[in-house]
Amino acid sequence: MRHYAFLRLLLAAFFLYFAWPLIPQSSSQLEMLFWGCWLVFFVLVFGANLATLFKMSEPPVMEQEYDKFRQTDG
């Protein structure tokens, strides 16, 4: 289900699109700390989804595809 990773990348880019103009306007240390933490979190989210998209890591358990087969006692 690689399309979920692609959609999460688009959502993260959408959030960055709205946040980017506000980052240089930060004036206090608390604002700079917030935006620094926000950018670190963005990089982690973006990198994890990019790794999933390029199949460098396994997708989350919820999104893994398993072949459905009938289990019988044998």
BELNORQUI-V61334 format. One line per field, one symbol per residue. ss: DSSP state (A for helix, B for strand, O for the rest). phi: phi as a letter, one per 30 degrees, with the letter a starting at -180 (. if undefined). A space follows every 50 residues. Layout:
# BELNORQUI-V61334
ss=???
phi=???
This chain:
# BELNORQUI-V61334
ss=OAAAAAAAAAAAAAAAAAAAAAAOOOOOAAAAAAAAAAAAAAAAAAAAAA AAAOOOOOOOAAAOOOOOOOOOOO
phi=.dddddddddddddddeddeddddddccdddddddddddddddddddddd ddddhdbddeedcdcbddbdcbdb
